[in-house]
């Protein structure tokens, strides 16, 4: 079984490697969705002894918050890159001669 730290690191690596918004959404759902891997960890807290639940829950919530923040940051970077690419493609060269009428 993979430890929480390993899962956390793998999730952050996948987010960092995402290449577009669609891929990023797939990663977000895989980790944070209703049946996501980190969500399943939260659901499994009931199986732990009562004394260990608060600490485990705090660690899982910290990992989940870190992944959510990484997804939001990566989304902003991807959106900025998309805007930059669109602007570069639509740029008009004002140094070209005008059209004569």
N, CA and C atoms as an extended XYZ file, in Angstrom:
303
Properties=species:S:1:pos:R:3:atomname:S:1:resname:S:1:resid:I:1 pbc="F F F"
N         0.847       -1.181        0.000 N   UNK     1
C         0.000        0.000        0.000 CA  UNK     1
C         0.893        1.246        0.000 C   UNK     1
N         0.526        2.184       -0.797 N   UNK     2
C         1.281        3.425       -0.943 CA  UNK     2
C         1.013        4.338        0.252 C   UNK     2
N         2.065        4.947        0.786 N   UNK     3
C         1.891        5.838        1.922 CA  UNK     3
C         1.308        7.164        1.457 C   UNK     3
N         0.785        7.917        2.403 N   UNK     4
C         0.185        9.209        2.084 CA  UNK     4
C         1.222       10.163        1.492 C   UNK     4
N         2.436       10.151        2.025 N   UNK     5
C         3.491       11.025        1.510 CA  UNK     5
C         3.822       10.691        0.058 C   UNK     5
N         3.850        9.404       -0.273 N   UNK     6
C         4.124        8.994       -1.644 CA  UNK     6
C         2.990        9.412       -2.575 C   UNK     6
N         1.750        9.248       -2.106 N   UNK     7
C         0.589        9.655       -2.898 CA  UNK     7
C         0.616       11.159       -3.137 C   UNK     7
N         0.926       11.908       -2.102 N   UNK     8
C         0.978       13.363       -2.162 CA  UNK     8
C         2.014       13.797       -3.201 C   UNK     8
N         3.199       13.210       -3.137 N   UNK     9
C         4.268       13.547       -4.075 CA  UNK     9
C         3.888       13.175       -5.506 C   UNK     9
N         3.257       12.035       -5.673 N   UNK    10
C         2.852       11.597       -7.017 CA  UNK    10
C         1.784       12.522       -7.589 C   UNK    10
N         0.834       12.936       -6.745 N   UNK    11
C        -0.221       13.848       -7.194 CA  UNK    11
C         0.374       15.184       -7.630 C   UNK    11
N         1.294       15.720       -6.834 N   UNK    12
C         1.923       16.998       -7.189 CA  UNK    12
C         2.749       16.878       -8.466 C   UNK    12
N         3.406       15.745       -8.661 N   UNK    13
C         4.190       15.529       -9.876 CA  UNK    13
C         3.278       15.459      -11.098 C   UNK    13
N         2.145       14.795      -10.966 N   UNK    14
C         1.204       14.705      -12.079 CA  UNK    14
C         0.640       16.074      -12.426 C   UNK    14
N         0.328       16.857      -11.412 N   UNK    15
C        -0.196       18.208      -11.657 CA  UNK    15
C         0.858       19.043      -12.387 C   UNK    15
N         2.088       18.980      -11.940 N   UNK    16
C         3.159       19.763      -12.554 CA  UNK    16
C         3.409       19.335      -13.998 C   UNK    16
N         3.161       18.078      -14.311 N   UNK    17
C         3.415       17.566      -15.657 CA  UNK    17
C         2.224       17.735      -16.591 C   UNK    17
N         1.108       18.238      -16.098 N   UNK    18
C        -0.071       18.376      -16.954 CA  UNK    18
C         0.223       19.345      -18.090 C   UNK    18
N        -0.289       19.010      -19.261 N   UNK    19
C         0.055       19.778      -20.453 CA  UNK    19
C        -1.063       20.688      -20.937 C   UNK    19
N        -2.299       20.456      -20.479 N   UNK    20
C        -3.405       21.331      -20.870 CA  UNK    20
C        -4.526       21.236      -19.837 C   UNK    20
N        -5.539       22.059      -20.011 N   UNK    21
C        -6.629       22.122      -19.041 CA  UNK    21
C        -7.406       20.828      -18.922 C   UNK    21
N        -7.605       20.132      -20.020 N   UNK    22
C        -8.345       18.864      -19.993 CA  UNK    22
C        -7.580       17.820      -19.188 C   UNK    22
N        -6.302       17.726      -19.435 N   UNK    23
C        -5.466       16.771      -18.703 CA  UNK    23
C        -5.435       17.130      -17.216 C   UNK    23
N        -5.382       18.418      -16.925 N   UNK    24
C        -5.372       18.868      -15.534 CA  UNK    24
C        -6.682       18.503      -14.834 C   UNK    24
N        -7.803       18.622      -15.536 N   UNK    25
C        -9.095       18.240      -14.953 CA  UNK    25
C        -9.143       16.743      -14.668 C   UNK    25
N        -8.591       15.938      -15.560 N   UNK    26
C        -8.543       14.492      -15.335 CA  UNK    26
C        -7.739       14.171      -14.081 C   UNK    26
N        -6.628       14.863      -13.900 N   UNK    27
C        -5.791       14.647      -12.719 CA  UNK    27
C        -6.538       15.082      -11.459 C   UNK    27
N        -7.207       16.234      -11.532 N   UNK    28
C        -7.964       16.738      -10.383 CA  UNK    28
C        -9.036       15.733       -9.963 C   UNK    28
N        -9.754       15.195      -10.924 N   UNK    29
C       -10.808       14.230      -10.609 CA  UNK    29
C       -10.211       12.943      -10.044 C   UNK    29
N        -9.079       12.493      -10.615 N   UNK    30
C        -8.449       11.263      -10.139 CA  UNK    30
C        -8.036       11.373       -8.671 C   UNK    30
N        -7.570       12.543       -8.272 N   UNK    31
C        -7.077       12.715       -6.908 CA  UNK    31
C        -8.093       13.310       -5.949 C   UNK    31
N        -8.915       14.249       -6.420 N   UNK    32
C        -9.778       15.001       -5.513 CA  UNK    32
C       -11.261       14.773       -5.750 C   UNK    32
N       -11.608       14.031       -6.766 N   UNK    33
C       -13.007       13.814       -7.107 CA  UNK    33
C       -13.740       12.993       -6.060 C   UNK    33
N       -15.013       12.771       -6.319 N   UNK    34
C       -15.869       12.038       -5.381 CA  UNK    34
C       -15.302       10.651       -5.053 C   UNK    34
N       -14.706       10.022       -6.039 N   UNK    35
C       -14.078        8.711       -5.826 CA  UNK    35
C       -12.567        8.801       -6.009 C   UNK    35
N       -12.020        9.991       -5.778 N   UNK    36
C       -10.593       10.223       -5.940 CA  UNK    36
C        -9.762        9.500       -4.894 C   UNK    36
N        -8.492        9.400       -5.187 N   UNK    37
C        -7.587        8.654       -4.304 CA  UNK    37
C        -7.449        9.308       -2.928 C   UNK    37
N        -7.334       10.627       -2.876 N   UNK    38
C        -7.230       11.288       -1.567 CA  UNK    38
C        -8.575       11.292       -0.847 C   UNK    38
N        -9.652       11.392       -1.588 N   UNK    39
C       -10.987       11.338       -0.985 CA  UNK    39
C       -11.231        9.964       -0.366 C   UNK    39
N       -10.758        8.932       -1.042 N   UNK    40
C       -10.887        7.574       -0.500 CA  UNK    40
C       -10.100        7.435        0.804 C   UNK    40
N        -8.972        8.121        0.901 N   UNK    41
C        -8.204        8.098        2.148 CA  UNK    41
C        -9.024        8.692        3.287 C   UNK    41
N        -9.722        9.778        3.000 N   UNK    42
C       -10.575       10.391        4.038 CA  UNK    42
C       -11.692        9.444        4.453 C   UNK    42
N       -12.257        8.741        3.482 N   UNK    43
C       -13.346        7.807        3.779 CA  UNK    43
C       -12.858        6.628        4.621 C   UNK    43
N       -11.579        6.300        4.501 N   UNK    44
C       -11.051        5.154        5.236 CA  UNK    44
C       -10.657        5.499        6.673 C   UNK    44
N       -10.841        6.737        7.077 N   UNK    45
C       -10.488        7.122        8.448 CA  UNK    45
C       -11.274        6.340        9.491 C   UNK    45
N       -12.473        5.937        9.158 N   UNK    46
C       -13.305        5.179       10.099 CA  UNK    46
C       -12.698        3.854       10.500 C   UNK    46
N       -11.830        3.318        9.684 N   UNK    47
C       -11.196        2.030        9.976 CA  UNK    47
C       -10.032        2.167       10.951 C   UNK    47
N        -9.555        3.395       11.156 N   UNK    48
C        -8.431        3.622       12.064 CA  UNK    48
C        -8.895        3.657       13.512 C   UNK    48
N        -7.997        3.394       14.452 N   UNK    49
C        -8.345        3.532       15.865 CA  UNK    49
C        -8.693        4.996       16.170 C   UNK    49
N        -9.573        5.221       17.102 N   UNK    50
C       -10.050        6.564       17.423 CA  UNK    50
C        -8.912        7.516       17.777 C   UNK    50
N        -7.880        7.027       18.407 N   UNK    51
C        -6.775        7.891       18.819 CA  UNK    51
C        -5.970        8.400       17.626 C   UNK    51
N        -5.921        7.644       16.553 N   UNK    52
C        -5.113        8.023       15.403 CA  UNK    52
C        -5.857        8.823       14.347 C   UNK    52
N        -7.175        8.909       14.457 N   UNK    53
C        -7.966        9.590       13.424 CA  UNK    53
C        -7.663       11.076       13.278 C   UNK    53
N        -7.574       11.836       14.364 N   UNK    54
C        -7.341       13.283       14.169 CA  UNK    54
C        -6.033       13.591       13.436 C   UNK    54
N        -4.970       12.918       13.799 N   UNK    55
C        -3.678       13.174       13.157 CA  UNK    55
C        -3.711       12.738       11.695 C   UNK    55
N        -4.278       11.574       11.430 N   UNK    56
C        -4.357       11.083       10.048 CA  UNK    56
C        -5.257       11.992        9.213 C   UNK    56
N        -6.367       12.412        9.797 N   UNK    57
C        -7.271       13.309        9.081 CA  UNK    57
C        -6.615       14.632        8.752 C   UNK    57
N        -5.834       15.152        9.677 N   UNK    58
C        -5.138       16.413        9.436 CA  UNK    58
C        -4.121       16.268        8.312 C   UNK    58
N        -3.404       15.158        8.286 N   UNK    59
C        -2.415       14.926        7.223 CA  UNK    59
C        -3.099       14.793        5.866 C   UNK    59
N        -4.196       14.066        5.832 N   UNK    60
C        -4.915       13.884        4.567 CA  UNK    60
C        -5.470       15.225        4.093 C   UNK    60
N        -6.028       16.006        4.994 N   UNK    61
C        -6.556       17.317        4.616 CA  UNK    61
C        -5.446       18.243        4.131 C   UNK    61
N        -4.280       18.159        4.752 N   UNK    62
C        -3.148       18.973        4.314 CA  UNK    62
C        -2.722       18.579        2.899 C   UNK    62
N        -2.670       17.282        2.637 N   UNK    63
C        -2.305       16.804        1.303 CA  UNK    63
C        -3.344       17.248        0.279 C   UNK    63
N        -4.602       17.126        0.650 N   UNK    64
C        -5.683       17.509       -0.256 CA  UNK    64
C        -5.618       19.013       -0.571 C   UNK    64
N        -5.381       19.825        0.441 N   UNK    65
C        -5.276       21.276        0.238 CA  UNK    65
C        -4.076       21.616       -0.639 C   UNK    65
N        -2.971       20.917       -0.457 N   UNK    66
C        -1.774       21.165       -1.261 CA  UNK    66
C        -2.017       20.815       -2.726 C   UNK    66
N        -2.708       19.715       -2.962 N   UNK    67
C        -3.012       19.313       -4.335 CA  UNK    67
C        -3.989       20.299       -4.972 C   UNK    67
N        -4.999       20.742       -4.209 N   UNK    68
C        -5.939       21.740       -4.726 CA  UNK    68
C        -5.217       23.034       -5.097 C   UNK    68
N        -4.296       23.465       -4.257 N   UNK    69
C        -3.538       24.686       -4.535 CA  UNK    69
C        -2.651       24.502       -5.766 C   UNK    69
N        -2.032       23.337       -5.897 N   UNK    70
C        -1.176       23.068       -7.055 CA  UNK    70
C        -1.999       23.055       -8.342 C   UNK    70
N        -3.200       22.490       -8.275 N   UNK    71
C        -4.079       22.464       -9.450 CA  UNK    71
C        -4.462       23.885       -9.843 C   UNK    71
N        -4.828       24.703       -8.869 N   UNK    72
C        -5.215       26.088       -9.158 CA  UNK    72
C        -4.045       26.872       -9.754 C   UNK    72
N        -2.864       26.682       -9.199 N   UNK    73
C        -1.678       27.376       -9.702 CA  UNK    73
C        -1.343       26.926      -11.122 C   UNK    73
N        -1.402       25.622      -11.359 N   UNK    74
C        -1.092       25.091      -12.690 CA  UNK    74
C        -2.131       25.560      -13.703 C   UNK    74
N        -3.400       25.618      -13.295 N   UNK    75
C        -4.460       26.093      -14.181 CA  UNK    75
C        -4.173       27.540      -14.594 C   UNK    75
N        -3.753       28.368      -13.652 N   UNK    76
C        -3.438       29.763      -13.955 CA  UNK    76
C        -2.279       29.857      -14.940 C   UNK    76
N        -1.268       29.029      -14.760 N   UNK    77
C        -0.117       29.027      -15.666 CA  UNK    77
C        -0.544       28.588      -17.066 C   UNK    77
N        -1.356       27.528      -17.149 N   UNK    78
C        -1.801       27.034      -18.452 CA  UNK    78
C        -2.684       28.058      -19.163 C   UNK    78
N        -3.561       28.723      -18.405 N   UNK    79
C        -4.429       29.733      -19.004 CA  UNK    79
C        -3.618       30.929      -19.496 C   UNK    79
N        -2.626       31.343      -18.729 N   UNK    80
C        -1.764       32.458      -19.151 CA  UNK    80
C        -0.995       32.091      -20.423 C   UNK    80
N        -0.513       30.861      -20.498 N   UNK    81
C         0.202       30.412      -21.689 CA  UNK    81
C        -0.726       30.377      -22.900 C   UNK    81
N        -1.964       29.949      -22.695 N   UNK    82
C        -2.927       29.904      -23.795 CA  UNK    82
C        -3.226       31.306      -24.315 C   UNK    82
N        -3.388       32.256      -23.406 N   UNK    83
C        -3.634       33.645      -23.810 CA  UNK    83
C        -2.428       34.192      -24.556 C   UNK    83
N        -1.246       33.915      -24.049 N   UNK    84
C        -0.013       34.384      -24.697 CA  UNK    84
C         0.109       33.810      -26.109 C   UNK    84
N        -0.199       32.524      -26.259 N   UNK    85
C        -0.129       31.895      -27.585 CA  UNK    85
C        -1.150       32.504      -28.533 C   UNK    85
N        -2.358       32.755      -28.019 N   UNK    86
C        -3.402       33.348      -28.856 CA  UNK    86
C        -3.010       34.757      -29.293 C   UNK    86
N        -2.471       35.536      -28.377 N   UNK    87
C        -2.034       36.889      -28.720 CA  UNK    87
C        -0.906       36.876      -29.747 C   UNK    87
N         0.014       35.940      -29.603 N   UNK    88
C         1.119       35.839      -30.554 CA  UNK    88
C         0.606       35.452      -31.939 C   UNK    88
N        -0.395       34.594      -31.994 N   UNK    89
C        -0.934       34.159      -33.277 CA  UNK    89
C        -1.745       35.267      -33.954 C   UNK    89
N        -2.356       36.137      -33.174 N   UNK    90
C        -3.225       37.173      -33.724 CA  UNK    90
C        -2.522       38.522      -33.865 C   UNK    90
N        -1.255       38.564      -33.613 N   UNK    91
C        -0.516       39.829      -33.664 CA  UNK    91
C        -0.505       40.388      -35.086 C   UNK    91
N        -0.674       41.695      -35.176 N   UNK    92
C        -0.650       42.391      -36.456 CA  UNK    92
C         0.674       43.139      -36.550 C   UNK    92
N         1.338       42.988      -37.677 N   UNK    93
C         2.596       43.702      -37.899 CA  UNK    93
C         2.283       45.088      -38.429 C   UNK    93
N         2.435       46.091      -37.590 N   UNK    94
C         2.093       47.459      -37.982 CA  UNK    94
C         3.151       48.082      -38.876 C   UNK    94
N         4.272       47.398      -39.077 N   UNK    95
C         5.327       47.941      -39.938 CA  UNK    95
C         5.099       47.608      -41.404 C   UNK    95
N         4.139       46.729      -41.688 N   UNK    96
C         3.845       46.385      -43.081 CA  UNK    96
C         3.134       47.553      -43.756 C   UNK    96
N         3.340       47.719      -45.079 N   UNK    97
C         2.627       48.797      -45.768 CA  UNK    97
C         1.117       48.569      -45.735 C   UNK    97
N         0.378       49.650      -45.685 N   UNK    98
C        -1.084       49.556      -45.653 CA  UNK    98
C        -1.650       49.192      -47.006 C   UNK    98
N        -2.914       48.890      -47.031 N   UNK    99
C        -3.600       48.578      -48.279 CA  UNK    99
C        -4.041       49.875      -48.960 C   UNK    99
N        -3.777       49.996      -50.211 N   UNK   100
C        -4.218       51.174      -50.963 CA  UNK   100
C        -5.661       51.007      -51.400 C   UNK   100
N        -6.375       52.070      -51.320 N   UNK   101
C        -7.790       51.956      -51.707 CA  UNK   101
C        -8.071       52.643      -52.978 C   UNK   101
